[in-house]
């Protein structure tokens, strides 16, 4: 393998991994704080894809404005879903299965709704960052580089909030013991809603970055949801940092596996690694219940 | 013995008349329900919707008296289409519903997927019902028929075999090398195809034909449907350095992503695409970045064919958007079914036999079935031409007798 080829695979792995990390960390954040596995997380990504298509392409708004509005709507939507769908169920004793069923139902509803509203056509979004970087034999579009850089910046900001701010301490306290947090005056219900909103925002960022690469369609969230769950399990259920690290790891495994085996083995190799990790460390690489 | 009164005689007479009338040919025709199965949800729903519209137009025109009738009194047709969601198990459930709930006399399915058809065709002997697939091409379907012709006597394949694509791609390149349009280089060919019977069968057949000419297959990368990140595959291909690269996808955004990333990576290879450029949205999204790309098979080109243009206008008038290849293929498949029902009725064996005897010029060419129950491909039947995107437009470049432009 040439150096250029190795570097290409490395960069591709980091780019793919950054999206997995964005999606996975959103799922992990919600699970770590509320113990809810949100099966509709992929559909939040899909809806953000349609919103950025609407604002940035159809209406032609500047990318920054379109992105901010998209994220604002997705954050509100995430909060709305938590308040209207999840929160009422969490008050019940047997909420665990009901929440899974509700989020799966919501996922199907949103996917079918999107097909009904926007149709089954794949909608193209042009590159937000045109141009290609050429260094020797290495060729990489700015769009892909931007994905990695922005994703890393967003996750770093998230980590900063989570581990260095009062809000972060409140979230982590609620994650450790929501009843104890409630006893000391932390409004656990509001924290849960805030966490859902942050999680939705992470899905929104992923959608904005991805939409030029994959075309917006009603099913775009499904495959990323699966990878997101894999990342959450690999990183350790509920661990934000674990999900980020696992996302990059999964991306790199996928990228390099193609170099050494036919493409159809990519998922087999990735999931074999996942099973092997669970075998050795049943709680994932970075286990521990935390936000 | 009681005597018949006049009202009794009248009633008897009316009853007899009704019975006699029912026995006349004019009253034989009854409504016939045809079932169809295709992907109406999921990433292939775009194609499934086009199939549905093509089937519906054929039925509508037939019921309005515009059909190519054989009998004096053709039956009215009702169409019920069910979703396969691109999954064999969903397709099987759909077929069971159509047979038991809707009492359909024939099933058109799957309209797109070979892997769904491979499962669905088993329903023909199980339920004694004729089944006619539409677009699927995998040769495995025909191979299954040939392995047990009696078992699959009720099944017919409305698409040609993947051999057809394979032969067309191979013969096109042989012609291009001979003409000096392209150089064979080190005679290395590579494939990036979707992980379905369709994608794999095409790669296998093309690879075999090239290998017979002394070529080597340096990579066959199969990816899940709806894959959009091909950078790892392209990095690998850069090392393999193929002279010819063939890509096969049924989901158009895979094709758009592949072509875009191929251009970004500036791989020096002759690229030929199969299927996805038939979709108008591919041209809308990727015509500029796909400049110079070869593809098979441009069988539907309303800008070049007056009949196809007229068909496209009819679809647009009915459904609000112009037709694509999938509309045309579904329309022709339904025409095969309608003509056979009209001629043979709905008794399963007679109907299946009549489908097999089809000899009909439809929008895409002359339709005849071969011994393996697949329609025949080739210049005299359904041609599989190769096109090239030149200055943002499709041009037929091979075979020479149908070409609208020379290759560049």
Interface residues (C-beta under 8 A of the other chain):
Chain A: X1 X2 X5 X8 X9 X12 X15 X16 X112 X115 X120 X121 X122 X124 X132 X137 X139 X140 X141 X144 X213 X214 X215 X217 X219 X223 X254 X255 X258 X259 X262 X263 X264 X266 X267
Chain B: X41 X42 X43 X45 X46 X48 X49 X192 X195 X220 X221 X222 X223 X224 X226 X228 X229 X231 X232 X233 X235 X236 X238 X239 X251 X252 X253 X256 X257 X264 X265 X266 X281 X284 X285
